[in-house]
Amino acid sequence: MTSTDPTVLEPGEIEQTDFTALARHLDLIPVKPLGRRAWLARKTTGDLVVLKTGPGASVALHDFLLKMAALQPPFRYPRILAVRAGCYLAYEFIPGTPLSEAAFESDKVLAAVFDLSGRLTALFRSLKLAPMVQGWHRQSAGAGQPQRPTAQRLAALGASLGERQDGLAVRRWEASQSYTWAQEILSWCATHWPAADVQQAPPWTTLAERVATVTSIHLAVHGSSLAHTAFTPAHLLICPDDTWGVVGWRVAPRPYNYMRYRCLAWCLIHSPHRDIENRYRRYLEKMPAIHSAAAHPLTFALTLLETWVETGGAIPWRTEKLQAIRSFVTEALALPVAEQPAGPLT
């Protein structure tokens, strides 16, 4: 999903709001609403289920979760029980405490979140292997059935491998999508900037020029530019068995290292403590080393603005946080622009 507005439906999606009728159709018992498009429900066996509609049941998400099941990622994620892609999605409830309700700023927790982000990045690089793994599983399940001639099976495997190569065309498309997102999120933030903060608004025109100029942040050092675009403590679960759970899936191309910056931006804006700027400079220093060209502070600035506008409402230490955001944005604009790769991204 590439829209910056999480309420926008994708083509072909259905706004299903009659959860009572939908639960009855799926033989589920509604328990309580989790949001405008999500309900907690219970199976007749007593097991809890999450029922989602709208953007939370997109065709793209359905396909993505099926690929995740083949790759067995090292964290818990929604496992589909019932689906009509683009209409509704029911999956097993993942028990756990949202990181947003825990000590999300502790060094130990941030180190674990940074590690999880790295694992997710590696997982996204492996997505192209999922259909092949699914094919192996299907072959194993049907081992007793007549098989195609060996030559045909090898030819089909070779063709599918060629189709799934992470080639230059895919990387260029992802970079272009990430570049477009950076321009659109800036425009969206400028349009929806809170009226109460207008005196602290960033220099939108200067920022737009920098976003148009800097392209290195959209070029992943390895593999894919895909990211979990809602990678925040509100969507990370600490499960009872000390494993992580990841929910709120929205996957789309983003600047390299976006997930770590996105999480830090959320923590800064929701922090209950003061001394904002100094603390978050220390957190940035502890972020795992990454390619310098892709680690441009512009990505952090964009995630700060995105999260500030997205959060809205009452924010503790609002004035100090706005000053910190302005400082980080000013720093991103003051740094010299490194030489950018040749050729347009669009």
N, C-alpha and C positions, 0 to 999 in steps of 0.2 A: 504494500500500500504506500503510495508516494504522496498522497495529499497531506498538506500540513494541518488540515482541519479534520480531527478524528471523528467528526459527526457525519462526514460525507460518505455516502454509499458508493460502492464500486458498481460499474455497469453489470446489470443482471442480478444485483442483490435485492432482497425483499425486506422491507421494514416490518418485521414480525413482532407485534407488541402484545398479542393475546397469549400470554405465557400460560394461563390456566388451560386453554384449549390445546396448546402445544404440548404441555406436560401430560395431559390426558392422552393425547395421541401417542406419546412415547412411553406411556405407563409409568409416569413419574409423579411424585407428590411434591408440589411446590412448598418450600420452607420459608424463604424470605428473599426479597430483592437485593441484588448486589450492585445495582446501578440501573440506568434507564434501559439498557439492553442486555441485562444479565440477571439470572435468578439462581439461587441455591435450591436444589431439589433433592429428593430422596428416592432411591429405587425401592421396590417392594421388599428387597432383601435387607434394607436398612442402610445400604451404602450411599454416601453423599455424591451428588453430581452437580456440575456447573452447566447451566443451559444459557447459551449466548446466541444473539441474533445480530443482524446488521453487519457492520465492519468486522465484528469479532467472529464472524462465520464466513469470511470471504473464501472464494475458490482458491486464491493464492495461498491462504493460510492452511486450508485443508490439504493441499498438495505438499506444502512445506512440512506439516506435522507427519504426514505419511513417510516422507523421506527421513525425518528424524527417527522414526521408529526403526528404520533399517540400520541406521548408523549407531544406535545405542549411545547417546551422549552421556557424559558423566554428571548429569544433574536430572532432576525430575521436571517433567513438562507435561502439558495436556495430552492425554491418551484418549483418542476418539472412541466414543461408545455408539453414537448415532449422529448422522450428519445428512443434511441436504445443503450441499455447498452453495453459498450465496444466500441462504435463508436461515438455517439454524445449525448449531453445533453443540453437542452434549459430550462432556468428558469427565473423567473421574476427578473428584475434588482432591486437591493436594493439601494435606494437613501441614500447617506450619505457621510461623509468626512472620508477618511482613517485616522486612528489614527497617522500614520506616518507623516501626514501633520499638526498635531496639537501638543500641548505641551505634548508629550508622557512621559516626565520625571517628571511631576508635582506630588506631593504627592497625590492629589485628584484622578488624573487619574490612577496612579499605584494602589491605594487602590481599585478602581473600577475594574481594570483589574484582580487583585488578587481575588476579589470576583467573577468575571465572570469565572475565572479558576475553582474556587471551585464549582460553579454551573454546569459547564461542567463535572467535575469529578463525581458529583452526577448523572447527566444525563446519563453518560456512565454506571454507576452502574445499572441504570434502564432499559437499552436497552433490557434485557431479558424479560421485561414485555410487550414490544411493540407488538409482535405478538398476545398476549392475548387481548390487548386493540383493536387492529385491528379487531380481531374476534368479540368482543362485538359490534364494530361499524357496522360490516357486518350483525350481527344478528338484530341490531336495524333497519337497513335499510330494511331488509327483514322481518319485523315483521308480515306482512300480508300473508306471504307465509307459506306453510305447514312446520312444524318443525319436526325434528327427535324425537323419543321417549326420554323422560327425562333421562332415564338410559344411553342411548347412548351418549347424549350430556355431561353428567357428566363424563362418562368414557373417552371421548375424551379430555375433559378439564384436567382431572387428568393426562393423558398421556402427554399432551403438557406441563403441569407444570413441570413434571419430566424431560422432555427433556431440559427445559430452566433454570433449576437450575444452579446457578453459582457455580458449584462443584469444587472439588479439581483438576480434570483433566484440566478444563479451566484455572484455576489460574496458574497451573504449565506450561501450554502451553504459556500463556501470559508472565510469568516470563522468560521462555526460549527464547521467541522472543525478549524481551527487552534486555536480556543478549547478545544475538547475535548481536542486533543493536549496543550496546556499543562497541563491538569488531570491527564491520564492519565500524562504523563511524570513529573510531580512525585510522583504516587502510586507509580509504578514505581520511581523513584529511592529513595524512602523505604523501600520494601519490600526493595530489593536493595542498600541501602547497606552497604559492607563492614564487617564486625564489628570489624575492626582500627581503623576510623576513627570509631567511634561517639562518641568524645569530641569530635570535630570536626564532627559532623553539623550541618547547618543547622537553623534553627527551622522545622520542617515546617509547623506549624499557621499561623504568621504568613505563611509563603510561600504557603500555600494560600489564605489570605484575600486576599493581594495578587493572586495569579493570577486569583481569581474577580472581583476588582474592576477590574483593568486590561483594557480591551478594545481600546484604540487600536492596540496592537501587531499586532492581527489584521486590520487594515483597510489593505490595500495602497494606497499613494498612487496608483498607476496600474495598471489592469488586474488581473492575477492574483496570487493568494497562493501559487501552486504553487512548490515548491522541490525541488531534488535533496537528499533528506534525509540522504545519506551524502557530502555535499560536504566531504571531508577530504583531506589530502595522500596518504592511502592509496589514494584513488580518482581522483587526478589524475595523469596521465602527461605527462612531458616527452619528446616524440617526437623522433627523429633529425633531422627537418626543421625543428626549432624551433617546431613547432605543439604545441598541447595535445591530450591525449586525456582523455576523461571516461568512467569505467566505474563499476560498482557501482550502477547506476541504481535508485533507489527514489524515486518522485515522489509528493508529497502536499502538501496545504495546510499552511503553517507561518507563524509570525509574520513580518512584513515584515523583510527584511534577515537572515533566519535563516541563509542560506548563509554569509555573511561571518562572523557570530558563531560558527557551527558550526566553520568552519575555524580561527578564532583559538583557540577552546576546545581543539581537537585539538592545535594547536601548543603551547599553554601546558602541557598535560598531558604531552606527549611531548618537550618541550624538554630537551636535554641540559645546558643552562646554568642558572646561578643568577640571582639578582636578578630573580625572576619578576614580581612585581607592578609594579615600576617600568617594566620593559621593556614589559609588555603595556598599561600605561596609555599609553605612547608610541605603541604600535601602534594603539590605539583612536583616538587623536587623528589618526592618518594615514588612517583609514578615510574613503572618499569621503563628502562631506556628503550627508545624507539628511534627510527630514522629521523634525523634532524629536520629534513625538508618537510616531512609529513607531520612533524610535531609543532607546526606553526601555531602560535597563540590565537590566531584567527579562529580556529576551530573551537577553542574554549570560549572565546567571546561570543560566537554564534550560539553555542549551547546555553550560555548564561542568559542571553536575550530571549531565546526560545522558551526557556524554563520560567523566566520571570513573567512573561506575558501569559504563558499557559497556566501558571499558578494562580495569579490574581488574588483577590481577597486579602484577609488579614495576614501579614507576614511579620514575625517578631524582628525587632531591630531593623525596621524597614529603611530608615535613612542611612544607617551605616552600610547596609548591604547594597543599596543603590550607589553609594560612593565607591565601594569595592568593585562593583560591576563596571562603573565608569572608568576606574583605574585600570582594570584588566583590558577593557576595550581600547583605551588610549594607548596602552602599551603595545597592543597588537597592531595599531595603526602606526606607531612610531618606529617599529622595527623595519629595517630595509628589506625590500622584496627580493628574494633570491631569484636567480635566473630560472625561468620557467621552461618546461618542455616545449619543443617546437610543435606547431600544429594545433588547430582548434579542437575543443572538446565537444562542440555541438555540430 
